[in-house]
């Protein structure tokens, strides 16, 4: 969807299942996602996600729902 080498500013986002992604700050967030971390270049945002998203299972799978 987005190029790997760009100079856009991104934000870290998370959905209700506590799954993370990045999204350009110039785009509206898709439904079900909210800002959940720093803004910055792609590498910085992905680095943050790598530090905080240690269990990749969706929340419903972790809680046994």
C-alpha positions in Angstrom: 0.0 0.0 0.0 2.8 2.4 0.9 6.3 2.6 -0.4 9.1 1.3 1.8 11.4 4.3 1.3 9.6 7.5 1.9 9.8 10.6 4.0 6.3 10.5 5.4 5.4 10.9 9.0 3.7 7.9 10.5 1.8 7.2 13.7 1.6 3.9 15.7 -2.0 2.7 15.8 -3.7 -0.2 17.5 -7.1 -1.9 17.1 -9.6 -3.3 19.6 -7.8 -6.7 19.4 -4.6 -4.9 20.5 -2.9 -5.5 17.1 -0.5 -2.8 16.0 0.3 -1.1 12.7 1.5 2.2 11.4 -0.5 4.7 9.4 0.5 7.9 7.7 -0.5 11.0 9.7 -1.9 12.6 6.6 -4.6 9.9 6.3 -7.7 9.5 8.5 -7.5 6.4 10.6 -9.6 3.4 9.4 -12.6 2.5 11.6 -11.6 0.5 14.7 -8.1 1.9 15.0 -6.7 4.5 17.4 -3.4 6.2 17.9 -1.3 4.2 20.4 2.3 5.4 20.3 4.7 7.8 18.9 4.7 9.6 15.6 7.8 9.7 13.4 9.5 8.0 10.5 8.6 4.5 9.5 11.6 2.9 11.1 11.0 4.6 14.5 7.4 3.6 14.5 8.2 0.0 13.6 10.9 -0.1 16.2 8.4 1.0 18.9 5.9 -1.7 17.8 8.6 -4.3 18.0 9.3 -3.3 21.6 5.6 -3.2 22.8 3.9 -5.8 20.8 5.4 -8.9 22.3 2.4 -11.3 22.1 1.1 -11.3 18.5 -2.0 -13.2 19.3 -5.2 -11.1 19.2 -6.7 -10.0 22.5 -9.6 -12.5 22.1 -7.2 -15.4 21.7 -5.1 -14.3 24.7 -8.2 -13.9 26.9 -9.7 -17.2 25.9 -12.8 -15.6 24.4 
